[in-house]
């Protein structure tokens, strides 16, 4: 009972910290912001693939896999990010720490499992200032904050030993604020444009998994994940103000006026992912996934953002794991799961007629906790996004992610009264 109470306390406490700034990228200004949730830490370690069968981890990106969960499972994951921003002339760096997700899965029967959780879905976070020595040229400062969080609920059902199906629904909600200031160093006052959006809406995912023994040890497996297009609603506000800046760039409002701007609807694009792999249960597995996202119709919160277009996304993920001996009594290192992977995608964002691409390589460890099915997962990712050409920014980033996966039996029939 103490374990159950502790898990519930952690769930409530962690949810209060879920809405935080998990991005420092100028690219988060566009669309819905940075898509910060990239899957569970253990899946990210394998390049982001989502179709490997697992009985002790919750796979939030593939609800069909929930039907493999043996015991009640609670998971929480966090991330520390370091990013170096480069242009053709200079470079800067930023650090961020955030909670990635919390989730709880409960097996209802041997074939049916339900799960729910919460996570930051997108994030807006940047601060850019253009300085110059010419007093006749305006100085500009751009800041953005906020993002979209989502509450997740999913179910997984095992049809037979070969097929599993799943579905999940997500309620998205959040606030995004962008603040643009322009002033001349020789002039007392400057101008500020403040844009704010309240965003809400639902999206849905369905999934199918297939696995089959091809000999006494090896299994082939695959998955299909589909998300239909939905619409998120953005309630927008804008104000223009004459301001005076303090020494530490605080704002004293001299005069402010609200500007009427229309609310908007932002398309959440449809997505289809196909995966295929081969492996030996509790020993090794490798797989690859190909994902298509129809993001060419994605829009911005405000219609007057220029020099940006969107294209359809193609994403490639390759990865796997190796477990020397999950049942070893003599060596702890043989019970460690070793993971690695690679991913590449065009992000769908096109600025100044240049597509913004992203790639990353990943490595990870699954560290078992003695005397239980619980474990600690650690993942390191190094990647790059964008380019220094065309007046754009290249981001070279490192992510260190950690998750705890805690397993316990909650519902046990009494044998004696």
ABEGO torsion letter per residue (X at the ends): XAAAAAAAAAAAAAAAAABBBABABAAAABEAEBBABAEBAAAAAAGGBAABBBAABBBAABAAAAAABABBBBBBBBBBBBBBBBBAABBBBBBBBBBABBBBBBBABAABBBBBBBBBABBBBBBBBBBBABAABBBBBBBBBEEBBBBBBBBBBBABAABBBBBBBBBBBEBBBBBBBBBBAABABBBBBBBBBBBBEBBBBBBBBBBBBABAABBBBBBBBBBBBBBBBBBBBBBBBBBBBBAAGBBBBABBBBBBBBBBBBBBBBBBBBBBBBBBBGABBBBBBBBBBBAAABBBABAABBGBBBBBBBBBBBBEBBBABAABAABAAAABBBBBBBBBBBAGBBBGGBBBBBBBBBBBBBBBBBGBABBBBBBBBBBBBEBABGGBBBBBBBBBBBBBBBBBBABBBBABX
